[in-house]
Amino acid sequence: MEKYRGLIHEITNAVNNEDMKGESFLELFDKVHSIFYEEGHTDSIHALSNLTLLSLSGNSALSNSTFDVKRSKIIDMDKNNDYIPVCTRQIFQKYYTPQEINQLHFWGKADRDGYGCEKNKILSRYLTIIKKEIIL
């Protein structure tokens, strides 16, 4: 907790600053967001291994939240009987992550790798039909 004292102070100031917006907000957002990603893996934010299928309104509701917040919103959407594709639901259930390395509150390398392997396994069945292969 000590190592985040400065950041907590910045967040507190931001919450109390009604005029905070734009570049200042994005800088603070990036600092906070980087804590929830494994070191060196923030570049995967816009990669296929980090994308899920949702309606426009569902995707907007999740926006740039952390995995834990997104998971909570997905559960709420599910309770409201919103349409959530099976694979998207399984991602937020950590279905593709081996139990012994599961980090429930974060989306990390093990999650991306597990999801990627499953996606490749399913895609390879279809690509075999048209005589193509997955190139990593």
Backbone bond lengths (Angstrom), bond angles and torsions (degrees), N, CA, C in turn:
res aa  C-N    CA-C-N  psi(-1)  N-CA   C-N-CA  omega(-1)  CA-C   N-CA-C  phi
1 M - - - 1.441 - - 1.528 111.20 -
2 E 1.322 115.22 -33.74 1.461 120.33 -178.73 1.527 111.81 -59.82
3 K 1.341 116.23 -38.65 1.468 118.54 -177.37 1.524 112.85 -68.43
4 Y 1.330 117.58 -15.44 1.469 121.50 179.40 1.528 112.65 -102.18
5 R 1.325 117.56 4.51 1.472 120.85 -176.08 1.532 111.70 -54.91
6 G 1.333 117.52 -46.36 1.465 121.08 179.78 1.525 111.91 -62.36
7 L 1.329 115.67 -42.16 1.462 119.97 179.71 1.529 110.77 -66.62
8 I 1.328 116.44 -40.49 1.468 120.09 177.70 1.526 109.91 -60.85
9 H 1.312 116.42 -39.19 1.465 120.65 177.36 1.542 110.23 -63.36
10 E 1.330 116.55 -44.21 1.472 120.40 177.86 1.524 111.65 -60.59
11 I 1.321 116.20 -42.19 1.469 120.94 -179.70 1.523 109.83 -64.76
12 T 1.328 116.53 -44.79 1.468 120.88 178.97 1.523 110.53 -58.86
13 N 1.329 116.89 -44.81 1.465 120.59 177.59 1.522 111.11 -62.41
14 A 1.332 116.77 -39.86 1.464 120.63 -179.16 1.529 111.06 -65.80
15 V 1.329 116.40 -41.61 1.470 120.51 179.72 1.523 110.14 -62.32
16 N 1.323 116.65 -36.06 1.467 121.01 -178.99 1.524 113.51 -85.33
17 N 1.328 117.30 -4.02 1.463 121.78 -177.95 1.527 109.49 -101.96
18 E 1.304 117.15 100.82 1.468 121.56 -178.09 1.529 112.60 -67.19
19 D 1.314 116.89 -19.52 1.466 120.76 -177.66 1.521 113.56 -92.06
20 M 1.331 118.09 -1.19 1.458 119.88 -177.68 1.526 110.37 -68.30
21 K 1.315 116.55 129.88 1.461 121.35 177.71 1.522 109.22 -166.02
22 G 1.297 114.75 -179.82 1.451 121.71 173.89 1.502 114.95 56.14
23 E 1.320 115.53 -129.92 1.462 122.60 -173.28 1.527 112.35 -60.36
24 S 1.326 117.31 -39.25 1.473 120.87 179.72 1.520 110.67 -62.51
25 F 1.322 115.94 -43.50 1.459 119.39 178.86 1.529 110.94 -64.19
26 L 1.324 117.15 -45.58 1.465 121.00 -178.16 1.526 111.75 -62.22
27 E 1.318 117.36 -38.27 1.469 120.32 177.69 1.525 110.71 -63.08
28 L 1.327 116.93 -45.31 1.466 120.63 179.26 1.526 110.25 -67.66
29 F 1.324 116.16 -40.08 1.472 120.36 177.77 1.524 110.25 -57.73
30 D 1.326 117.32 -46.06 1.466 121.10 -179.37 1.527 111.56 -62.06
31 K 1.317 117.22 -39.15 1.469 120.30 178.32 1.526 110.78 -62.56
32 V 1.322 116.06 -47.40 1.464 120.55 -178.80 1.523 110.41 -67.96
33 H 1.310 116.14 -44.35 1.465 121.31 -177.16 1.522 111.62 -61.23
34 S 1.329 117.19 -37.42 1.467 120.37 -177.50 1.527 111.79 -65.47
35 I 1.312 117.72 -24.86 1.467 120.95 178.56 1.529 110.42 -66.25
36 F 1.320 116.54 -31.58 1.453 120.80 -175.54 1.524 113.55 -89.48
37 Y 1.311 116.90 6.36 1.461 122.03 175.80 1.511 108.90 -119.62
38 E 1.314 115.87 146.75 1.454 119.82 176.06 1.519 109.12 -60.90
39 E 1.296 115.98 146.79 1.451 120.65 179.86 1.525 110.15 -55.66
40 G 1.323 115.62 129.34 1.453 120.73 177.80 1.519 114.23 84.33
41 H 1.320 117.92 4.55 1.467 119.13 -177.19 1.519 113.59 -118.63
42 T 1.323 117.97 16.41 1.455 119.59 177.50 1.529 111.23 -72.48
43 D 1.337 117.28 -16.15 1.461 120.54 179.18 1.528 111.70 -70.36
44 S 1.313 118.08 -12.96 1.468 120.95 -177.35 1.523 112.69 -88.13
45 I 1.321 117.99 3.44 1.462 121.14 -176.02 1.523 111.44 -56.27
46 H 1.317 117.97 -39.50 1.463 121.07 -177.77 1.528 112.86 -104.82
47 A 1.317 117.01 13.23 1.463 121.47 179.52 1.530 110.20 -81.12
48 L 1.307 116.02 160.46 1.461 121.61 179.79 1.530 111.67 -57.33
49 S 1.326 117.60 -33.34 1.465 121.18 -178.94 1.525 112.65 -69.77
50 N 1.330 117.09 -6.91 1.459 120.76 -179.92 1.534 111.56 -116.29
51 L 1.318 117.92 8.44 1.457 120.91 -177.39 1.526 110.51 -107.20
52 T 1.328 114.99 142.31 1.459 120.82 176.65 1.515 108.62 -127.10
53 L 1.314 115.39 164.84 1.454 121.05 -178.94 1.522 109.98 -97.50
54 L 1.314 116.22 119.03 1.456 122.21 176.07 1.520 108.94 -145.90
55 S 1.318 115.39 163.97 1.458 119.47 174.16 1.526 108.70 -66.24
56 L 1.313 116.87 166.26 1.463 121.19 179.57 1.527 110.31 -58.51
57 S 1.332 116.79 -44.97 1.466 119.07 -179.32 1.530 111.08 -67.84
58 G 1.342 117.54 -37.57 1.461 120.96 177.21 1.508 111.91 -64.37
59 N 1.315 116.02 -43.13 1.458 121.05 178.76 1.526 110.56 -64.84
60 S 1.326 116.95 -41.01 1.464 120.93 178.59 1.525 111.15 -64.49
61 A 1.333 116.61 -36.33 1.466 120.21 179.63 1.524 111.10 -64.55
62 L 1.327 116.98 -33.03 1.462 119.73 -179.79 1.519 111.73 -80.97
63 S 1.302 116.80 -34.87 1.458 126.53 -178.25 1.521 112.16 38.07
64 N 1.312 118.40 -129.16 1.467 121.79 -175.90 1.524 112.52 -102.33
65 S 1.306 116.19 30.42 1.464 120.46 -178.74 1.521 111.12 -69.60
66 T 1.314 116.04 164.60 1.455 121.20 174.76 1.527 108.92 -72.13
67 F 1.315 116.50 164.89 1.465 120.71 -177.72 1.523 111.21 -57.41
68 D 1.314 117.06 -43.30 1.462 121.30 -178.04 1.530 111.34 -60.35
69 V 1.323 117.36 -42.21 1.463 121.94 178.59 1.528 109.57 -68.49
70 K 1.338 117.21 -43.49 1.470 120.78 178.43 1.521 110.62 -60.62
71 R 1.328 116.65 -43.09 1.467 121.26 179.82 1.526 110.37 -59.48
72 S 1.322 116.37 -44.09 1.462 121.17 178.39 1.530 111.36 -61.68
73 K 1.329 116.65 -41.35 1.471 120.88 179.31 1.530 110.83 -68.01
74 I 1.333 117.22 -37.40 1.470 121.17 177.02 1.526 109.35 -62.44
75 I 1.317 116.95 -41.93 1.472 120.52 178.21 1.525 109.90 -61.89
76 D 1.335 117.23 -43.34 1.470 120.47 177.20 1.530 111.14 -62.13
77 M 1.328 116.41 -42.55 1.470 120.39 178.51 1.527 109.97 -61.79
78 D 1.322 116.33 -40.49 1.462 121.67 179.20 1.530 110.41 -64.02
79 K 1.326 116.42 -42.58 1.470 120.57 178.31 1.526 111.46 -62.66
80 N 1.334 116.90 -30.04 1.472 121.82 177.89 1.521 112.62 -85.86
81 N 1.333 116.19 6.47 1.463 122.97 -178.84 1.526 113.25 61.42
82 D 1.336 116.86 29.25 1.458 120.44 172.99 1.527 107.85 -69.39
83 Y 1.318 116.41 151.04 1.460 119.82 179.20 1.524 109.54 -74.02
84 I 1.320 116.06 122.97 1.460 122.93 175.27 1.527 106.45 -129.28
85 P 1.326 118.01 116.51 1.465 119.65 179.18 1.530 111.09 -55.09
86 V 1.326 115.24 147.73 1.463 121.55 -175.95 1.527 111.72 -53.18
87 C 1.314 117.05 -47.96 1.464 120.45 -177.17 1.533 110.78 -63.10
88 T 1.314 117.23 -39.73 1.463 120.75 178.44 1.522 110.29 -63.95
89 R 1.314 116.48 -43.34 1.470 120.81 177.49 1.533 109.53 -60.22
90 Q 1.316 116.48 -43.46 1.467 120.50 -178.52 1.523 112.37 -66.48
91 I 1.320 117.52 -34.09 1.464 120.81 176.84 1.523 109.92 -59.85
92 F 1.328 116.15 -45.98 1.458 119.64 -177.56 1.526 112.69 -77.22
93 Q 1.314 117.50 -10.35 1.465 121.99 172.25 1.528 111.05 -93.02
94 K 1.352 115.54 0.34 1.474 121.70 -178.08 1.532 110.46 59.74
95 Y 1.297 115.58 35.01 1.461 124.15 -177.47 1.526 112.20 -61.40
96 Y 1.324 117.46 -33.50 1.468 121.75 -174.37 1.527 113.37 -94.67
97 T 1.318 117.10 -0.13 1.461 121.46 -177.27 1.517 109.98 -100.36
98 P 1.335 117.96 126.34 1.466 119.77 177.35 1.535 110.70 -57.14
99 Q 1.311 116.50 134.88 1.465 122.77 -174.91 1.529 113.01 -53.74
100 E 1.321 117.56 -40.30 1.471 120.02 -174.67 1.522 113.83 -68.13
101 I 1.334 118.16 -15.85 1.467 120.23 178.43 1.522 112.09 -121.07
102 N 1.308 116.46 16.24 1.450 121.67 -177.55 1.528 111.60 -73.40
103 Q 1.324 116.05 131.34 1.465 123.74 172.30 1.520 105.85 -115.83
104 L 1.300 117.78 97.38 1.457 121.98 -170.74 1.529 113.91 -55.40
105 H 1.316 117.78 -35.63 1.460 120.26 -172.05 1.527 114.47 -93.00
106 F 1.331 117.77 -2.71 1.459 120.74 -176.74 1.528 110.71 -130.53
107 W 1.296 116.41 153.51 1.463 123.29 172.95 1.520 105.63 -107.82
108 G 1.320 116.71 109.66 1.460 120.66 -174.65 1.510 113.43 -124.25
109 K 1.320 115.29 -166.02 1.463 121.90 -176.59 1.522 112.01 -59.36
110 A 1.329 118.04 -43.68 1.471 120.37 179.98 1.526 110.96 -60.86
111 D 1.324 116.31 -37.20 1.469 120.66 178.48 1.527 110.91 -68.13
112 R 1.338 115.55 -46.61 1.469 119.80 179.24 1.523 110.98 -61.51
113 D 1.333 115.99 -42.45 1.466 120.22 -179.16 1.534 111.16 -65.46
114 G 1.334 116.60 -44.77 1.469 120.39 179.56 1.516 111.96 -62.64
115 Y 1.320 115.86 -44.31 1.461 121.54 178.21 1.526 110.10 -64.44
116 G 1.332 116.61 -42.99 1.468 120.94 179.58 1.519 112.18 -62.73
117 C 1.322 117.29 -41.44 1.475 120.97 178.85 1.524 110.59 -63.03
118 E 1.308 116.32 -45.38 1.478 119.94 179.96 1.526 110.74 -64.54
119 K 1.315 116.64 -42.74 1.465 121.41 178.94 1.522 110.08 -61.33
120 N 1.327 117.01 -44.32 1.463 121.03 179.32 1.525 111.77 -65.02
121 K 1.331 116.62 -38.60 1.461 120.61 179.10 1.537 110.21 -62.50
122 I 1.310 116.48 -43.35 1.471 120.39 179.95 1.521 110.70 -70.02
123 L 1.328 117.03 -45.23 1.469 120.41 -179.64 1.521 112.14 -63.79
124 S 1.321 117.65 -35.56 1.460 120.22 -176.73 1.531 111.47 -62.24
125 R 1.320 117.72 -32.14 1.473 120.42 177.06 1.526 110.88 -59.72
126 Y 1.335 116.02 -41.89 1.460 120.68 -178.71 1.523 111.43 -77.18
127 L 1.321 115.72 -38.86 1.456 119.19 -178.89 1.528 111.64 -67.92
128 T 1.321 117.17 -29.03 1.465 121.23 176.83 1.523 109.99 -61.82
129 I 1.300 116.55 -37.66 1.470 121.46 -179.40 1.521 110.80 -61.06
130 I 1.321 116.52 -39.45 1.469 119.14 -178.90 1.529 111.83 -99.45
131 K 1.339 114.99 14.81 1.464 122.66 175.51 1.546 112.33 58.08
132 K 1.316 114.99 47.64 1.477 122.03 175.01 1.516 107.11 -123.85
133 E 1.320 115.75 163.08 1.460 119.33 177.45 1.525 109.43 -131.86
134 I 1.314 114.73 161.37 1.458 120.60 178.26 1.521 107.95 -79.98
135 I 1.320 115.30 129.35 1.457 121.21 178.01 1.517 106.63 -110.72
136 L 1.322 115.70 119.18 1.474 119.82 -178.30 1.494 111.49 -95.03
